[in-house]
Amino acid sequence: MTELKYSGAGWLGDVPCHWQVDKLKYHLLRNEPRNPGEQVVLSLYRELGVIPKDSRDDNHNVTSEDTSKYKYVRPGDFVINKMKAWQGSVAVSDYEGIVSPAYYVYNFTDDVFYKRYFHYLLRGCYKDEFMRLSGGIRVGQWDLPSEALDNVLVLIPPINEQKSISAYLDIQCAEIDALVADVQAQIDVLEQYKRSVITETVTKGLNPDAEMKDSGIQWIGMMPSHWDCIRGKYILRYIQKPVREDDGVITCFRDGEVTLRSNRREDGFTMADKEIGYQGIDVGDLVVHGMDGFAGAIGISDSRGKASPVLNVLGTEQNKRYIMYFLRSMAYSDVFLALATGIRVRSCDLRWNKLAELFYPIPPIEEQEAIVAHIDSVLQKTNDVIADKKEQLAVLEAYKKSLIYEYVTGKKEVPAQ
């Protein structure tokens, strides 16, 4: 049984007596902002570590600002996002390049750390401590002072133990990650199934034996012969309601939920200084996001509140949920992206004038209600399965976190080979 001593830090607890405990600043030196010229722009992603920014196919790969104050990173440097360290945005870089001033970059000044072990130690044990050391500067984000980071206590086992711990965790974490990937793949299949059910049902109906006709619209194709195909301006109304004094801000999320921000989350939003053009939204209103509708930000509001004019509020005598599901089917099929002019990466302008000119397949109202009931039922059952799968993911992630903590702090010893 290894003899233990108190580490000096509550979150680290007791550690093996022969391990060194020291301050970070005695082994790392923070880089001064310096951009040596033409370099690959890097970014730190919690799930991927430090990678070239343009390797990600998303909105985050756009770099329009001046990079003259960016910081130079060499392979083996320690990079930490001072705003999101508490979320695990720390990593040892495998790349050479530059990162924005939002990051601290440290060079190792000696050989006491095996860098893979250091990676596991900082990512696995320090999230809560980084949160404690950081002060909130705006909702949901913290700024970690460099002085506080410099004085953080770190554990330094003998280098052979660091290598042994890292090798063991590499194997164990790879097995957990494989399980996570498998469960996530199952979730992805279920999500795709939901989309296919929506698209098939809102364009083909529930009767597989129904007589069909060509709708004349490419993204609708064949539809039941007794359905009509009508432009939006003849079945929808663009609504603008006054704002009430006590209205909270409503957001239309990409998963289709339309709710008060306070019901979901507050971080990551840009707060408007002046609410110019804000409109009232009631429970039951059909809402289409004018910029994110292409990604599925289309839903029925569950709240009373106010929202910016980027949200289209629509009324109709048709079944609102049927119209909602049809518009979502267009989003899932990338129809909006194909029809609209992009104004930013993976986005499009989807305002009322475009929604009004689109063609909508319109069954009799009773059939719309039956279609909605069917979709709602399928989605509820599928969502229940997805929820179970997400619980599995949470258990696996918690186990992985616990495993890393126990070995990098010496609570458990690597099994003998």
Sequence and secondary structure as in RCSB ss.txt:
>XXXX:A:sequence
MTELKYSGAGWLGDVPCHWQVDKLKYHLLRNEPRNPGEQVVLSLYRELGVIPKDSRDDNHNVTSEDTSKYKYVRP
GDFVINKMKAWQGSVAVSDYEGIVSPAYYVYNFTDDVFYKRYFHYLLRGCYKDEFMRLSGGIRVGQWDLPSEALD
NVLVLIPPINEQKSISAYLDIQCAEIDALVADVQAQIDVLEQYKRSVITETVTKGLNPDAEMKDSGIQWIGMMPS
HWDCIRGKYILRYIQKPVREDDGVITCFRDGEVTLRSNRREDGFTMADKEIGYQGIDVGDLVVHGMDGFAGAIGI
SDSRGKASPVLNVLGTEQNKRYIMYFLRSMAYSDVFLALATGIRVRSCDLRWNKLAELFYPIPPIEEQEAIVAHI
DSVLQKTNDVIADKKEQLAVLEAYKKSLIYEYVTGKKEVPAQ
>XXXX:A:secstr
   EEE S TTT EEETTSEEEEGGGTEEE      SS  BEEEETTTEEEEGGGS SGGG   S  TT EEE T
T EEEETTTGGGT EEE SS EEE TTEEEEEE SSS  HHHHHHHHHHH HHHHHHH EEEETTEEE  HHHHH
T EEEE  HHHHHHHHHHHHHHHHHHHHHHHHHHHHHHHHHHHHHHHHHHHHHH S TTS EEE S TTT EEET
T EEEEGGGTEEEE B   TT  BEEE TTS EEEHHHH  TT    SS TT EEE TT EEEETTTGGGT EEE
B S EEE TTEEEEEESS HHHHHHHHHHHHHTTHHHHHS  SSTT     HHHHHHSEEEE  HHHHHHHHHHH
HHHHHHHHHHHHHHHHHHHHHHHHHHHHHHHHHTTSS     
